[in-house]
């Protein structure tokens, strides 16, 4: 896919009016969808298997987090997350950019809960208490924060957190750098079903 609203697979966003990046979306339905279309996925078994296992583990961790939110706000979030089939694991590659430049503009995610899993260079910034604050994603940890759908589901819950990404040269020599990261978006359906 190029630009437009991404679905599954590899997406290239090369719109100068937006963020320039390449990303891969994995949803549980991707593997069976590819096979049903006759796509030979034999070269991708390792990647698809890794994404499937990681998505399942993240789904369980976020479900546990949602149970604790339900205790405070009684919104039935855990059940809504459990029943959703729209969770997305995103593997991102930001193109080489000058040190200090904004490579992902300020935005809030459209999902319910965002989990930042890993990054090649620390420079994810969250807008909290009127200031941009750097939040590194340490190895072996998750950075969870509220997104737009959680704010809609529960007006008393934490507001969706604006965030952005800055190009950062870890050698502090000011070189242009590229960035890799992994993010998991937990979605819920806001419309009643039935």
C-alpha positions as CSV (number, residue, x, y, z in Angstrom):
1,X,0.0,0.0,0.0
2,X,1.1,3.6,-0.6
3,X,-0.2,6.4,1.6
4,X,-4.0,6.1,2.3
5,X,-5.5,4.2,5.2
6,X,-3.3,1.2,6.0
7,X,-4.6,-2.3,6.4
8,X,-2.4,-5.4,6.7
9,X,1.1,-6.1,5.4
10,X,3.7,-3.6,4.2
11,X,2.7,0.1,4.0
12,X,4.9,2.9,2.6
13,X,4.0,6.4,3.7
14,X,5.9,8.9,1.5
15,X,3.8,12.0,1.9
16,X,5.8,15.0,2.8
17,X,2.7,16.5,4.4
18,X,2.7,13.6,6.8
19,X,5.3,11.3,8.4
20,X,7.6,9.5,6.0
21,X,8.0,5.9,7.1
22,X,7.7,2.3,6.1
23,X,5.8,0.0,8.3
24,X,4.5,-3.6,8.6
25,X,1.1,-4.3,10.1
26,X,0.4,-7.7,11.6
27,X,-3.1,-8.7,12.7
28,X,-4.1,-12.2,13.6
29,X,-6.0,-12.4,10.4
30,X,-3.0,-11.7,8.1
31,X,-1.5,-15.2,8.0
32,X,-4.8,-17.0,7.1
33,X,-5.7,-14.2,4.6
34,X,-2.4,-14.6,2.7
35,X,-2.8,-18.3,2.6
36,X,-6.4,-18.0,1.4
37,X,-5.2,-15.8,-1.5
38,X,-2.6,-18.4,-2.5
39,X,0.4,-16.4,-1.3
40,X,3.4,-18.6,-0.5
41,X,4.3,-17.6,3.0
42,X,7.0,-20.2,3.5
43,X,9.7,-17.5,3.5
44,X,7.8,-15.6,6.1
45,X,7.0,-18.3,8.7
46,X,9.6,-17.1,11.2
47,X,8.4,-13.4,11.0
48,X,4.7,-14.3,11.0
49,X,5.2,-16.8,13.9
50,X,7.1,-14.2,15.9
51,X,4.5,-11.6,15.3
52,X,1.7,-14.0,16.2
53,X,3.3,-15.0,19.5
54,X,4.2,-11.4,20.4
55,X,0.7,-10.2,19.6
56,X,-0.8,-12.9,21.8
57,X,1.5,-12.1,24.7
58,X,0.8,-8.3,24.4
59,X,-2.9,-8.9,24.1
60,X,-2.8,-10.8,27.4
61,X,-0.7,-8.2,29.2
62,X,-3.0,-5.4,28.0
63,X,-6.1,-7.4,29.0
64,X,-4.6,-7.6,32.6
65,X,-4.1,-3.9,32.5
66,X,-7.7,-3.4,31.3
67,X,-9.0,-5.5,34.2
68,X,-7.3,-3.1,36.7
69,X,-8.9,-0.1,34.8
70,X,-12.3,-1.8,35.0
71,X,-12.0,-2.0,38.8
72,X,-11.6,1.7,38.9
73,X,-14.1,2.9,36.2
74,X,-16.5,-0.1,35.6
75,X,-16.5,0.3,31.8
76,X,-16.2,-3.3,30.7
77,X,-12.9,-2.6,28.9
78,X,-11.4,-6.0,29.4
79,X,-14.3,-7.7,27.7
80,X,-14.3,-5.2,24.9
81,X,-10.6,-5.7,24.3
82,X,-10.9,-9.5,24.5
83,X,-13.6,-9.6,21.9
84,X,-11.9,-7.2,19.4
85,X,-10.1,-8.7,16.4
86,X,-8.6,-5.4,15.4
87,X,-5.4,-5.2,17.5
88,X,-2.4,-4.3,15.4
89,X,1.3,-5.0,15.8
90,X,3.2,-2.3,13.9
91,X,6.9,-2.6,13.0
92,X,8.2,0.8,11.9
93,X,11.1,2.2,10.0
94,X,11.5,5.9,9.9
95,X,13.7,7.2,7.1
96,X,17.1,8.8,7.8
97,X,16.5,12.3,9.1
98,X,18.7,15.0,10.6
99,X,19.4,14.8,14.4
100,X,16.8,16.7,16.3
101,X,14.2,16.8,13.6
102,X,10.6,15.7,14.2
103,X,10.0,12.4,12.3
104,X,6.6,11.6,13.7
105,X,4.4,14.7,14.2
106,X,2.4,15.3,17.3
107,X,-0.7,13.0,17.3
108,X,-2.9,10.8,19.5
109,X,-3.4,7.2,18.5
110,X,-6.9,6.2,17.4
111,X,-6.9,3.0,19.3
112,X,-7.8,2.4,23.0
113,X,-4.4,1.6,24.6
114,X,-1.0,2.0,22.9
115,X,2.0,-0.1,23.9
116,X,5.4,1.0,22.8
117,X,7.5,-2.1,22.8
118,X,11.0,-1.3,21.5
119,X,12.9,1.4,19.7
120,X,16.4,1.5,18.2
121,X,17.0,5.1,19.5
122,X,15.3,6.7,22.4
123,X,13.4,9.8,21.5
124,X,9.7,9.1,22.0
125,X,8.2,12.2,23.6
126,X,4.9,12.5,25.4
127,X,3.1,15.8,26.0
128,X,2.3,15.8,29.7
129,X,1.6,18.7,32.1
130,X,2.2,21.2,29.4
131,X,5.6,20.0,28.3
132,X,7.3,17.5,26.0
133,X,8.9,14.8,28.0
134,X,11.2,12.1,26.7
135,X,10.2,8.5,27.6
136,X,12.7,5.9,26.6
137,X,11.4,2.4,26.1
138,X,13.8,0.3,28.1
139,X,14.6,-3.2,26.9
140,X,12.2,-5.8,28.4
141,X,9.5,-3.1,29.4
142,X,6.3,-1.8,27.8
143,X,5.3,1.8,27.8
144,X,1.5,1.9,27.9
145,X,-0.6,5.0,27.5
146,X,-4.2,6.0,26.8
147,X,-5.4,6.7,23.3
148,X,-8.5,8.3,21.8
149,X,-11.0,5.4,22.2
150,X,-10.3,5.0,25.9
151,X,-11.1,8.7,26.3
152,X,-14.4,8.2,24.5
153,X,-15.3,5.0,26.5
154,X,-14.5,6.5,29.9
155,X,-14.6,10.3,30.2
156,X,-13.1,10.1,33.7
157,X,-10.1,8.0,32.5
158,X,-6.8,9.5,31.5
159,X,-7.0,11.6,28.4
160,X,-5.4,10.5,25.1
161,X,-1.8,11.4,25.3
162,X,-0.3,13.4,22.5
163,X,3.1,12.2,21.4
164,X,5.8,12.6,18.8
165,X,9.1,11.1,17.7
166,X,12.4,13.1,17.3
167,X,15.4,11.8,15.3
168,X,18.2,11.2,17.7
169,X,21.8,10.3,17.1
170,X,22.9,8.3,20.1
171,X,26.6,9.0,19.3
172,X,25.8,12.8,19.8
173,X,27.7,13.6,16.7
174,X,24.7,15.2,15.0
175,X,24.5,12.6,12.2
176,X,21.3,11.9,10.3
177,X,19.8,8.8,11.7
178,X,17.1,6.2,10.9
179,X,14.8,4.8,13.5
180,X,13.2,1.4,14.1
181,X,10.4,0.8,16.6
182,X,7.6,-1.6,17.5
183,X,4.2,-0.5,18.7
184,X,1.0,-2.5,19.6
185,X,-2.4,-0.8,19.2
186,X,-5.3,-2.3,21.2
187,X,-8.6,-1.5,19.6
188,X,-12.2,-1.8,20.7
189,X,-15.4,-1.4,18.7
190,X,-17.3,1.7,19.9
191,X,-20.4,0.7,18.0
192,X,-22.9,-1.7,19.6
193,X,-23.0,-5.1,17.9
194,X,-26.1,-7.2,17.4
